[in-house]
Amino acid sequence: MEAYLLPSLLNDGSFDGCGIDGMKVARMVVGGLIPDSNFVSSIDFNCADAGRTIMVALRVWDTNGNSNSCMVNVIPQDKHAKNFMSC
């Protein structure tokens, strides 16, 4: 199993008066403070992630460089395991 998560799949209407410049996602880290460098255009999931609860963060930047983040739990599922032995 291999899957990926795009920021647009987590976004539920982010808005900023200055305009949105970009969105990225990251896996949460111990301590909760995720540096900007950990945010990427998509998160990859594999067999080891299937069935686990994984907290990820969506960070949105405005056109002035300000950002805000929200977190969500993701549970990757292997929908083909019974048919294809994919994991």
N, C-alpha and C positions, 0 to 999 in steps of 0.2 A: 504494500500500500504506500502510495506517495500522494500527498495533497498539499495545497497551498491556500493561504488565507490572505486576501487582499484587503487594504484599508476600507475600500468602498463597501465591503460586505459587513463591516462593523458600524459604519457611519449611519446615523439616523437623523440627519438634518443639521449638521454643524453649520454655524452661522457666525459671521463677524462683520461689524459695520465697515471695517477696512477692506474686507474681502479675504477669501481663503486662498492661501498660496500653495499649500500642500498638505498631504496626509501620509503618515507612515505607521507601521505596526512593529511591536517588539514583544518578545516573551518577557514576562515579569522576572525580576532578579531579586535575590535575597536583600532585604532592606527596603525594597520598593522604589528607590531612586534610580531611574533608568537614564543614563546619559543619552544625549541626542544621537551619538554615534551608533547606538544599539538599534535604533529605529531603521527599518528597511522597507522596501516596496512590497514585500510579501514574506510571510512566515511559512516555512516548509514543515510538514508533518510526515512521519514515517510509521512503520509498524510498531515501533517502541512507544509511540504516542497513543495508539489506538486504545480507546476505552478509558484513558486517563483524563482527569480534569486538569487543564492547563490554563493558567491565567495569562492573558495577553493584554496589551495596552494599545490604544489608538491615540496618536498624538496629531493634533491639527495645528498648523502654523498659519498666522495671518500675514498680510503683505508687509507688515512692519517688523516681522520676525518674532512676534509674541506667540506663545504656544499654550495649549492646555491639553490635558490627557484624561482619558477615562479607561477603566479596566473592565474586562468581561471574562467569564469562564468559558472555555471552549472544550468540548469533548469530541475529539476526532473518532469517527466510527468507520470500520472497514465493512462496508455493505456487501462486499463480494467474497469475503472469507469462506463462506459455506460452499460457494460454487467454484472458486478458482484457487483456493489454498494460497491466497496472496500474501499472507503474513506467516 
